[in-house]
């Protein structure tokens, strides 16, 4: 009986966390926060990425500016990310 209750609590908790994450993602896309400032550039195939980039352990980020805002691009694999307008605390 205790195992069934524990399993039910676990499923309820993990389901609520997943629902919360999906709700935050939908809200962010609705607000337009998913748009990237980086221009579209074709990335090399995954087999040509450096091992640390391939394992997502370390990227060599370099900062750039576009007309819309600032962004960073990895010199190894070409991955991009936005630089927030307000730095985190």
N, C-alpha and C positions, 0 to 999 in steps of 0.2 A: 504493500500500500504506500509506504514512504517513497519508494522508487517512482511510482506513478505520479505522486504529488510533485516530487522533485523534477521529473521530466516535464510535467505540465507548467510548472513555474519557469523552468528554463526556456521552453518554447514560447511562452507568453512574453518573457523578458526579451529574448532575442528577436521575436517578431515585432515588438514595440520599438526596439532600436533600429531595425531595418526600416520600419515605417517612418520613423523620425528622420532617418538619413534620406529616404526618398522624398519626403516632404521638403526638406531643406534644399535638395537638388532641384526640385520643381520650382520652388520659390526663387532660387538663384537664377535659373534660366528665364523665369517670368520677368525678373528685374533686369535681365540683360547682362548679368555678371559672368556668363559663360563665354562671352565674346573675347577674342584675343586681339591684342594690339599688334602682334607680330604678323608680317606679311607671309602668305603661303609660300613655302619653299619645299621642294621635294627632298625627302630624307633618304640617305643611303639605305640599302637593304640591311636588315638586322644582322646578317652574317658578317658585315663589314664594320660593325660597331666595336669599339674597344671593350674588353671584358668587363671593366667596371661599369660602363654604361649599360651593357647588356644585362647585367645583374641588378641594375638600378641601385648601386652602392654609392657611386660618386659621379657627378657631372662637372665638367669644366665650363662654368657659366661665364659668358661675356655679355655686358650690357650694351644695348642699342636703343636708338630712338626712332620712332616712326612719326608720322603726322598726327596719329591718334593718341600716342602715349609711349611709355617706356616698356621695354621687354628684354628678356635675356634668352640667349641661345647657347646650347652646349656645343663646343667646338668639336667634340668627338662624334656624337650621334645626330646632332641637328635638332634635338628636342627644344621646344620653346616654352616659356612661361612668362606671365605678365609680372611686372614690378608694381606692387601696390602704390597708389598715389599717397596714401598715408602709411608710414612705416609702422609695423606692429610695436607694441609697448614691450 
